[in-house]
Amino acid sequence: MNLQLPISLHELEEIPAPYSPEQPRLVVPQEASRKADDLTLIDGKTFLSTNVTGDIMPPGSADVGFFCHDTRFLSHLELRVNGRRAIVLSSSTDKTFVSQIELTAARATLRESFDLPENTVHIRRQQLISGEVFFDRFTFLNFNQNAVSLSVELLFDADFADVFEVRGIKRKVHGQFYRPIQHGNCLIFVYRGLDSTLRQTVIEMSPSPTHMHDKGTQWELQLEPGKQVQIDVTVHPVIGETPTASSRSTIDFPTCLRDRRERYSNWEKNVTHFASSHGIFDAVLNTAAGDFHALQIADKGEGIIAAGIPWFATTFGRDSLIASYQTLLLDPQLARDTLRVLARYQGTEYNDWRDEEPGKILHEYRQGEMTCAGEMPFSPYYGSIDSTPLFLILLTEVYNWTADQDLVRELLPAAYKALDWIDSYGDLDKDGLVEYSRRSPKGLANQSWKDSWDANMRPDGSLPVTPIAPIEVQGYVYDAKFRMASLLKSFGDVERGEKLKQEALAISAKLESYWMSHASFYAIALDGKKSPVEIVSSNPGHLLFSRAIPKERARDVVRRMMQPDMFSGWGWRTLSEKESTFNPLSYHRGSVWPHDNSLIAHGMTLNGFRKPALHVLTSLFEAALNFRDYCLPELFCGVQRREQDEPVQYPVSCSPQAWASGSWFLMLTSILGIRPSAPRKELNIFNPQLPSWLEHFQIRNLRIGSSRVDLDFTRRGERTFCNVVHIKGEKLLVNVAFKS
């Protein structure tokens, strides 16, 4: 297809703003729940979310649409056959990029003497996302003994809503909408935003419809018995006045489907493969691995991991770093690329609007209209206190897995800047702790991972005064400095390395100011007056991951995390059930987050506590059985599990979410005791343990440095044994140690 506007831009017919009270167009709900049977297809920053029929319904709903580069290019898509909606028989997705939906035409009277019975006209609907293009293919097959006439109608609309608008942020003023253009076999929606950028939704149809109007098209089909007819719809998002390369190319459904399958196959060949004695667990891991292929965003040759669908299909700091750390077992290249991309956008100036400082790692990067027009500060936005130490943690851990000296040398300048940010800007009052206080009027009030406005609420419902020093962030900073001390010594900077080690030890000592003796647990944060925010939360569990606390404190944290008020039966809650502000249906005050659980479980195994980690792995696996394609969502509700219960779904949870999908790989790394030391050409496996429902587990093509390793784990009673099956590439010493 060669996209050409049929008329010059100055000839476009303007229409009134769609959101004005006098003439409403599409209503964007403030809240909408993502249904468990919604279908989602992804290719990086382009994604499609539909209901189970493949329709984008109801029009303008916040949980559905065709999105590209933070803009919704299709807000309504509806199939009608003979004036009625088709009946769903089944629906499924494959590898997050193609779906197949089986439909049948509803019963209808076609002529006075002939009724069209149900289940006699089969409709196969196939949807595909490839690059920035959305394909919708319909195949109609007549199983009647007589010829049938079908009136097939497709309804469309494009609200060009920015993703922030879809999520509920109201705008007083919008750009200019133009009347849709009917041009040959194309229907084109056009909008010029307040950022002066022209955006178009070009809908190409084959064969050409019988009728076309501003909001839809219609085909009059004649189907003989046993015959079929096919309709192809291709949707191109166009940003700017020049179509993209993919829009200008000649593309079709079969070619793009073959290309996506080949891309996935090529990626799959290079990642680690897993197989076990439990077929459903294998399916869980296959789904999670596929999510990481789909969520990669290209950025100047590298592919950073997007955070999740639908709200976070863009570059993130914290989310991408944690997901990359989780998936080193799967594919270390994801982490390499993530580090390079984030270093590219490292802060360079002191900017209040973006909460930016020199050396700081970004929080989120958006390219939609509201950001480009200056309504939102996400160009990029730096309001994340933990992205910078997590960047350093990931860099050191990637070196442990890969021994990639060239990568470390390339990123050392960024690492030094990140270390300088911690001391110069992160520690606001120079007390040795890292705090945050928002400067941007449109930025995030809370800038640690629990970033909802009420995440740090005190028992009386009041909010702590800023600046706030979250407990888990101090652990991250401790870990970052301790790790960087070793790395810098290895690369010749012994003096700075020794200084960092002493600074790390000082941070560890300061953590005692968070200790709540009455609860035998750490507070979630210190407020601006250095008073502990005394609530029992999951945050101190991250201190196990960073190994920032002594053994006796670690034991206290583990013991507290396993109490019923913290453990829901499906996983650890973000907040104790005993807290007055507990709400299991909230975002951060009692819900269960898989990534949070994986970091805590990982920390427990690092401190020698295997059984709790095995317990939470089992619980999350049982939870996953209740979600579509066994895909763990971003979060679910922390309602206490009872016999025969299913996990209660959170209404606007993202799925897939990178760090939820990555949780499996980090927990496997943890329970199997996999601790690489690639610079020493060693792979250490400490006290591996499989859960009771796995007899054996195979790992193939595991990358450690320049070696590829195949491992078999077998459980016999309470003990799990590891067998090194094959090593390819450089010599690698595999040390397997069992707890006596």
C-alpha angles and dihedrals in degrees: 000000000000107000114215127165105241094219135024117271095248089060094058113117113238120222128197119276107278098224099050114121090237095058116017116194114178123356116224106207119227090224132020132168122231106229120227091237096050113125120232128190123184143189108169110288092358118082143158125212118186139159120261092279093056091251126130095232144194092030113253095006113156094234100056139053147091109276134187128171094354094309130105106230096177122035099165131038119158134168120210126180116196088348094305137096115256121249117248117233099172142330136198142165129221122212091335094281107079133036132192119205122186114208139168131206115256119246111278142165107246098173134001090261101038132059120192103230121215118264095026100099112055118203119194112195118193121186126190137181114204120168104317096332129100120206124196115185124185125193117188118197123185117218094173121111088233135056113264133205115219128192105206117192130184119193121202141182136167121203095176088217117179113239090245089055091049088053090057109271106139122223124206094202133032135189127258123293120202129207111268114263122230108205122165107299092345134093112197128195115198133195133168111205131213086260087066090244119136114226124190137185108207113194114193120192133195124224096028111255122253091231133017133188136169094278105028155359136236136206125196105211130191113201122189118208111289093005129121138209127199130210121191124198121186121189119200122189111210122194116191126003095291118073117236122254091257090053093051095048125091102253135166139179099259094046094049093044090052090048093052092048090050092048091052093045092051091049092046092055091062101045130079116276125217133197131169144172089265114074095196092052088052088054090051091055093044090053092048092048091050090053090061092052091051097044097056115117119202114232116173095319099324128092115222119190116253114224100235152301133308106359102028107042093139144073114304133178109209097030096046092046095050092044090050091050091049094051101048085108089057104038126346090193089074089061094045092054093043091054092049094049094048091047088054091060098038112144117271105175145030104261122167095193092059097030085238130159131171111279096014120134115232126255101205139351121206132179103185128121097268092053094043091047091053096248092118128033098226099115076120113327121207103194097130121105095191104046092082099054089040088055089057093045092052093047092055093044092049087055089052090054101037110021084218101168093173091058092050093049090048092052101036092095089055090046092053090049090050091051090049090051091056092056100033103038110005094060097061098180098029095241094129095260128101116238138175135216121172118241100173114084089215095040132102118286091209116043105184122084093281091063102161114117095249099041094108098040115152121234090262091055095253123129121238118249118249147284092064125195108201116211097228093051091059087055091051091051091048091051093045093052095043092050094044090050089063094041095050091048088053090053096047105266097114095156096055090042093057091046091053092050091055091047090052092052090050091054091051090054092050091058088080088077087070095052116119104201093190090058099032086228142095125266117244093242149335116251129220091281090052090249116142117251092227107211128122109240141152093257096092088057087074089066086072089057092051093041089223097142134065122260096259091053090046089055090052091050093050092048092050094046091056095056115112093247089063101033112064096189090257097058145307117315122228090234134027117262087228094063115103090228093052114132116166090197094056128098099246108359102082108340126124118247115190094209091052089051092048094053091048092046090048090052092050092055091047087056094047100260104126102156097064089049091051089048094054092044089056093046094050090047089054089048092050091058087071097054128081112274087357088280113157110223127225089268142335133204121285096227110148113263117242130183112292091010127140122211112271109242123232107233101230101028117145118241124214095030116177100224092043091054090043091056092083094058095047092048090050090049087051103047092042090052094231109172114162127201101186095169087062091041090242138130113198121198115190122195099326116206130186121202118255092258094059120073095179140001129197128204119192132183094011110173118224111166107308093337132094116212134196116201135183122201118195127184121214110180109306095345129081121203128202124213123190103222102179142347121202127188122012120016112272129189112220114199117193116191125184126202110250 
